[in-house]
Amino acid sequence: MPSSAGKSGRCRPATRDQAVDALRRGVPACTHCRPDTAVGLLD
């Protein structure tokens, strides 16, 4: 089931590669969905 944000067209999920790249560049991980844990990049 798509999220409400996805239905509105305001945003779309990042790909795994985009998430990894952002985390490596120092963008803080979301505290709710924890993409750093989901893609295996742990401190």
MIZA-445754 format. One line per field, with one value per atom (N, C-alpha, C): residue in three letters; chain; atom name; x, y, z. Coordinates in nm, 4 decimals, m for minus. Layout:
// residues N
residu = (ala/...)
chaine = (A/...)
atome = (CA/...)
u = (X/...)
v = (Y/...)
w = (Z/...)
//
This chain:
// residues 43
residu = (met/met/met/pro/pro/pro/ser/ser/ser/ser/ser/ser/ala/ala/ala/gly/gly/gly/lys/lys/lys/ser/ser/ser/gly/gly/gly/arg/arg/arg/cys/cys/cys/arg/arg/arg/pro/pro/pro/ala/ala/ala/thr/thr/thr/arg/arg/arg/asp/asp/asp/gln/gln/gln/ala/ala/ala/val/val/val/asp/asp/asp/ala/ala/ala/leu/leu/leu/arg/arg/arg/arg/arg/arg/gly/gly/gly/val/val/val/pro/pro/pro/ala/ala/ala/cys/cys/cys/thr/thr/thr/his/his/his/cys/cys/cys/arg/arg/arg/pro/pro/pro/asp/asp/asp/thr/thr/thr/ala/ala/ala/val/val/val/gly/gly/gly/leu/leu/leu/leu/leu/leu/asp/asp/asp)
chaine = (A/A/A/A/A/A/A/A/A/A/A/A/A/A/A/A/A/A/A/A/A/A/A/A/A/A/A/A/A/A/A/A/A/A/A/A/A/A/A/A/A/A/A/A/A/A/A/A/A/A/A/A/A/A/A/A/A/A/A/A/A/A/A/A/A/A/A/A/A/A/A/A/A/A/A/A/A/A/A/A/A/A/A/A/A/A/A/A/A/A/A/A/A/A/A/A/A/A/A/A/A/A/A/A/A/A/A/A/A/A/A/A/A/A/A/A/A/A/A/A/A/A/A/A/A/A/A/A/A)
atome = (N/CA/C/N/CA/C/N/CA/C/N/CA/C/N/CA/C/N/CA/C/N/CA/C/N/CA/C/N/CA/C/N/CA/C/N/CA/C/N/CA/C/N/CA/C/N/CA/C/N/CA/C/N/CA/C/N/CA/C/N/CA/C/N/CA/C/N/CA/C/N/CA/C/N/CA/C/N/CA/C/N/CA/C/N/CA/C/N/CA/C/N/CA/C/N/CA/C/N/CA/C/N/CA/C/N/CA/C/N/CA/C/N/CA/C/N/CA/C/N/CA/C/N/CA/C/N/CA/C/N/CA/C/N/CA/C/N/CA/C/N/CA/C/N/CA/C/N/CA/C)
u = (0.0838/0.0000/0.0889/0.0685/0.1500/0.1258/0.2290/0.2141/0.1312/0.0833/0.0043/0.0880/0.2166/0.3037/0.3183/0.3275/0.3387/0.2137/0.0987/m0.0273/m0.0409/0.0142/m0.0019/0.0878/0.1908/0.2835/0.3898/0.3943/0.4913/0.6307/0.6432/0.7749/0.7687/0.8865/0.8949/1.0110/1.0105/1.1173/1.2511/1.3567/1.4918/1.5276/1.6101/1.6606/1.7654/1.8039/1.9071/2.0364/2.0728/2.1966/2.1909/2.0762/2.0623/2.0750/2.0155/2.0225/2.1659/2.2349/2.3739/2.4598/2.4432/2.5213/2.4967/2.3715/2.3383/2.3994/2.3895/2.4457/2.5976/2.6616/2.8080/2.8514/2.7649/2.7959/2.7650/2.7120/2.6889/2.5475/2.4546/2.3152/2.2651/2.2095/2.1638/2.0511/2.0563/1.9522/1.8236/1.7121/1.5817/1.5701/1.5239/1.5122/1.3932/1.3026/1.1845/1.2063/1.2620/1.2759/1.4153/1.5131/1.6503/1.7091/1.7238/1.7797/1.9223/1.9972/2.1337/2.1343/2.0389/2.0269/1.9745/1.8778/1.8158/1.9136/2.0095/2.1045/2.2372/2.2491/2.3662/2.4822/2.4573/2.5619/2.5445/2.6198/2.6083/2.7339/2.7172/2.8336/2.9192)
v = (m0.1174/0.0000/0.1246/0.2182/0.3394/0.4294/0.5049/0.5994/0.7186/0.7967/0.9142/1.0173/1.0278/1.1210/1.0790/0.9486/0.8988/0.9248/0.9173/0.9423/1.0885/1.1789/1.3218/1.3685/1.2911/1.3308/1.4283/1.4558/1.5513/1.4937/1.3651/1.3052/1.1607/1.1037/0.9627/0.9032/0.7747/0.7138/0.7215/0.7326/0.7296/0.5865/0.5709/0.4375/0.4006/0.2756/0.2326/0.3090/0.3223/0.3934/0.5398/0.6050/0.7435/0.7547/0.6609/0.6627/0.6407/0.5451/0.5177/0.6403/0.7007/0.8186/0.9333/0.9584/1.0667/1.0402/0.9181/0.8841/0.8991/0.8585/0.8720/1.0170/1.1040/1.2472/1.3201/1.2477/1.3067/1.3558/1.3244/1.3620/1.2755/1.3356/1.2558/1.1594/1.0406/0.9406/0.9801/0.9498/0.9734/0.8886/0.9487/0.8742/0.7784/0.7938/0.7075/0.5842/0.6015/0.4867/0.4259/0.4939/0.4447/0.3835/0.4612/0.4058/0.3564/0.4122/0.3642/0.2188/0.1806/0.0418/m0.0458/0.0037/m0.0754/m0.1096/m0.0195/m0.0481/m0.1038/m0.1206/m0.1825/m0.0891/0.0413/0.1379/0.1788/0.1156/0.1452/0.2150/0.3045/0.3734/0.2792)
w = (0.0000/0.0000/0.0000/m0.0924/m0.0982/0.0218/0.0568/0.1673/0.1230/0.2194/0.1853/0.1112/0.1428/0.0714/m0.0742/m0.0971/m0.2333/m0.3146/m0.2515/m0.3191/m0.3608/m0.2804/m0.3081/m0.4211/m0.4537/m0.5572/m0.5097/m0.3796/m0.3258/m0.3177/m0.3016/m0.2893/m0.3347/m0.3483/m0.3833/m0.3050/m0.2830/m0.2041/m0.2772/m0.1996/m0.2564/m0.2911/m0.3914/m0.4233/m0.3189/m0.3142/m0.2205/m0.2462/m0.3738/m0.4072/m0.3635/m0.3801/m0.3363/m0.1847/m0.1133/0.0333/0.0813/0.0213/0.0590/0.0307/m0.0858/m0.1224/m0.0245/0.0092/0.1029/0.2402/0.2882/0.4187/0.4192/0.3107/0.3014/0.2946/0.2431/0.2346/0.3653/0.4617/0.5927/0.6188/0.5288/0.5533/0.6682/0.7736/0.8877/0.8483/0.9044/0.8794/0.9506/0.8899/0.9507/1.0769/1.1853/1.3108/1.3110/1.2152/1.2108/1.1240/1.0051/0.9144/0.9162/0.9752/0.9931/0.8655/0.7573/0.6336/0.6504/0.7458/0.7667/0.8117/0.8923/0.9374/0.8225/0.7491/0.6417/0.5305/0.5015/0.3934/0.4445/0.5755/0.6343/0.6616/0.6701/0.7039/0.8486/0.9348/1.0769/1.1249/1.2218/1.2794/1.3571)
//
